[in-house]
Amino acid sequence: MEVSKKIYNLISPDTIKNGSAEDIVDEVCTNLYKEEGSKTRDNFNFLPIWLQDIILIIDFDTALAMSGIVGFLENSTGIMLDETIDTLRRINAVDDYRVMNKIKEILKKNEIEIKVLRENINSRSTYEILNIQEVHGLNFEEIINEDTNLYLYQERNIFEYIYEYIDINRAELLTYIRDL
């Protein structure tokens, strides 16, 4: 499937041209979890960086809200940790960028690999309920303590950063769509 079709499965050119930043994020969020929209992940790296950033923030927020930082790291979203950190830098979410870099440093210091966390989760039974210590045999206390500094637990709204980022880069978005 060509890239333009994948983009249009997530967001219409009209929304990019005429919608607010909030409209753009809302439309991507709505379509991302539909069958056609979810296929964009197959060629994620071919999407324009601004659309990757929107998707990464939506996925980051969803995983954190549903499962906390350990759930984010265990989930398929954790595989995109480096990309998510880069996105936080690009959208100027400085505090969250620092927190996620610190979490990455903790993972490295403790030799915890995202790939292994994912494998541990995938090797469990569907309805098996265990705590993170039982699943991974690792202590996540330092990561969980750092997690409290993320926007979810502070007076920050991660979406305000992505909205501002979209507004600042609106001309680039329009040029990209025009050139498709």
N, C-alpha and C positions, 0 to 999 in steps of 0.2 A: 504494500500500500504506500503510495507516495506521501511525502511529508505534509503537503498542503491538505490532503484529505484527513490525515490524522489530526492536524491542527483544527480543522473545521468540525471534526467530531467533538472537540472540546469547547470551541468558541467560534462564534460567527464573526465574519468580518465587520458586520454592522455593530456588534457590541464593542469590538476593538475601536472602531471609528467614533462611535457616538456614546458609548456607555461610560459610566464613571469607573474608576479603579475598582470600587466595590462590586459593580456589575460584572466586570471582567472576572474577578476572583470567584464570585458567586456562580457564574455560568460554568467556569472550569470545574469548580467543586461539584456542581450538580451533574455534569456530564462525565466526570472522571471515573465514577463508579458504575456507569452504565456500560453495557457490553461493548459497544463500539469505542467509547472513550477509554475504557481500560486497555484496549489494544495499543494505545499510544506508548505504553510502557515497553512494548516489544522493541521499539526503536527509539528509546528515550534519548540517547545521545545525539540523535539526528534532529531533535526538536530544537528550536531556537532557545538560547539560554534564558531569556525572559520567561518563556513558558515552562522550562525546566524548573526555574526558581519558584514560580507559582505552585507547581505540582509538589515540589519538595516541601514548601511551607505548609501546604494543606496536609500532606502525609505526616509531617513532623507534628503538627498540632493534633491531628487525629490520633496518632499513636500515643503521644504523651497524655492526652485527655483520657484515653481508654485504658492505658496500661502503664503509664509512668515511664521513666527513663529506661528501666530494665526491659520493659516490654518493647519500647522503641528499638533498643539495641538487639533484642532477640528476633524481632519481626523482620520482614523483608525490607522495611524502611531502614533498618540498621546497616544493611549492606551499603546504603548510600550515605553513611556517616560523613565521609570527607566532602562529598558534594553538598550535603546539608550545611556543613560548617562554612563552605565557600559561599553558599547562598546567604547565610546569616551575615557574612562580611559584606557581600554585594548590596544587600538591602539596608545596611547600616544598623543592624540590630546588635550593636556593639556588646552589650552586656550578655546577651545570649550566645553570641559568638565566643566570648571569653569562657563562659561556662562550658560550652560544648568542647572547646579546645582543652579545657582542664579535664573534662571527662575522658577525652581521647588520651590525654597524658596518663591518667590513672589506669586506663585499660592497658596501655603500653607498658607502664611500670610494673603492672601485675601480670603481664604476659597473657592478657585475655584477648582472644581473637573473636571478632564478630562472627566470622564464618563458623567457628566452633559453637558459639552460643546458638546460632541458627540450627546447626546439626543436632545439638542436644534437644532442642524443642521439637524438631522434626522426628526424632527417634522415640518420642513419647506416644502413648495411646491418646486417642482423640479426647476422651473424657477424663483423663487422669489429672488429678489436682495435686500439685506439689508446690512447695515453696522454692524460691530461686536457689537456695542453698542445696536442696535435694536434687534439683535438675542439673545444676552446673558444678556443684562441689566447690564453689568459690564464695568469697565474702564480698558482697557488693555495698557494704556499709558506706565506704568512702564515696562511691558513685551516688548512692541515694542521698547522702548528706549534701553533695554538690547540686543535685537535682533541685533542691529547694530554692536555689538561686535563679532558676529559669522563670521566664515570664508568667507561667501558669500560677506561680506562687508569689508573684510580685505585682506591683502596680503597673505592668506593661501589657500592651496588646500587640502581639507579634504581627497581626494583620495591619496595624497602622503603618508599620515599616514597609510591608509589601505594597500597600496602597500608594505610599509616597514614592516608592521605587517605580511603580507603574506610571504614575503621573510624570515623574522626571524623565522617564524613557519612552513616553508616549510617541514621540516623533519616530523613534527607532522601530517601535511596534508597527506603526502605520507604514513606514517604508518597507519593512519586511513583508507585510501583507500585500502591499501594492506590487512588490517584485515577484510574488508567487506565480 
